[in-house]
Amino acid sequence: MNKEAQKRTPFADALEEYCQQQMVPFHTPGHKLGTGAPCREQALFGTALRQDLGLMYALDDLFQPEGPLREAMELAADAYGAGRTFFSVNGTTACIEAMILAVCGPGDTVLIPREAHRSVLSGLILSGAMPAYMESRYAGREEVSLGPDPASLQAAIAAHGEAKAVLFTYPTYDGLAGRLAEMVQIAHQHGLIVLVDEAHGAHLAFHEDLPADALACGADCVAQSTHKLTGSLTQTSMLHCRKGFPYTERVAAAMALVQSTSPHYWFLASLDLARQQMALEGRALEEKALFLARQARKQLNAL
Ligand SMILES: Cc1ncc(COP(=O)(O)O)c(C=O)c1O
């Protein structure tokens, strides 16, 4: 990661500069900087309505980025060690749908865990691909799923030699990170494309005491809810493709299929700012969180 370059926030800067201009808007949204908004909307959102902007070619285009948005996504790719990163204004839900659409067609088999998120099922419905299940292990005492392990992956591969891709939820909804690097290796040995729902793992790459992030484990395509574990606005996520992933252009096309053509620029700017925060301060923030978590664990265990 280029720490010096990571200080930049090109898209947030461009949005800020645009808002400081004394502009007369002949563009959407129809409330015209808030003056035409319903009274209760004005009372609720106040001066924020002046910055309610989206779909301004002056500021770049999410689906054909050439200016500050392109640079913002390149900086995100650098921060996360991806070959290419896409911003999502429709959460990890859109990222998961897009990665399945990009690699699967009707009738293709995808290996998935039993506890896959509903967006995985949406991706299967949209693409026409078929699920085959990897069995998960369960922690007896805590009664939570630990996700599939290498043995359950091997069993699913043996039963479904026709499978084209495998999708893991990593970490699980309960925050448990399984043996992903080992499973990625097994999957690749069998020619499977590895997709990862890392909705709860946008923070993993920034501290060595946390489990390795999915890209570091060798995954091909990784969907992350930036809004869940780091500082961007609700509804914002990133989709990362590893360097050299041959389906990257199809991923770009699929991301345009599943998102609005009027993305809110706050969402995109908040992804830019959250990336900068994690790149520059992520380790220190996580060090503090880990300290507090260890302390809480110690005190709870002493009860
Ligand atoms: C495991 C998992 N995957 C995917 C998603 C979808 O993420 P988003 O809410 O960012 O669309 C969620 C949301 O809770 C989730 O828990």
The ligand as an SDF file (V2000), in Angstrom:
LIG
                    3D

 16 16  0  0  0  0  0  0  0  0999 V2000
  -23.2390  -12.3810    5.7380 C   0  0  0  0  0  0  0  0  0  0  0  0
  -23.8950  -11.2340    5.0150 C   0  0  0  0  0  0  0  0  0  0  0  0
  -23.7560  -11.1390    3.6790 N   0  0  0  0  0  0  0  0  0  0  0  0
  -24.3120  -10.1260    2.9720 C   0  0  0  0  0  0  0  0  0  0  0  0
  -25.0500   -9.1460    3.5910 C   0  0  0  0  0  0  0  0  0  0  0  0
  -25.6390   -8.0340    2.7710 C   0  0  0  0  0  0  0  0  0  0  0  0
  -24.9510   -6.8520    3.0400 O   0  0  0  0  0  0  0  0  0  0  0  0
  -25.5530   -5.3770    2.7870 P   0  0  0  0  0  0  0  0  0  0  0  0
  -26.4690   -5.1070    3.9360 O   0  0  0  0  0  0  0  0  0  0  0  0
  -24.3430   -4.4980    2.8050 O   0  0  0  0  0  0  0  0  0  0  0  0
  -26.2520   -5.3900    1.4920 O   0  0  0  0  0  0  0  0  0  0  0  0
  -25.2430   -9.2170    4.9870 C   0  0  0  0  0  0  0  0  0  0  0  0
  -26.0640   -8.2230    5.6770 C   0  0  0  0  0  0  0  0  0  0  0  0
  -26.3520   -8.2890    6.8340 O   0  0  0  0  0  0  0  0  0  0  0  0
  -24.6470  -10.2880    5.7060 C   0  0  0  0  0  0  0  0  0  0  0  0
  -24.7900  -10.3880    7.0290 O   0  0  0  0  0  0  0  0  0  0  0  0
  1  2  1  0
  2  3  1  0
  2 15  2  0
  3  4  2  0
  4  5  1  0
  5  6  1  0
  5 12  2  0
  6  7  1  0
  7  8  1  0
  8  9  2  0
  8 10  1  0
  8 11  1  0
 12 13  1  0
 12 15  1  0
 13 14  2  0
 15 16  1  0
M  END
$$$$
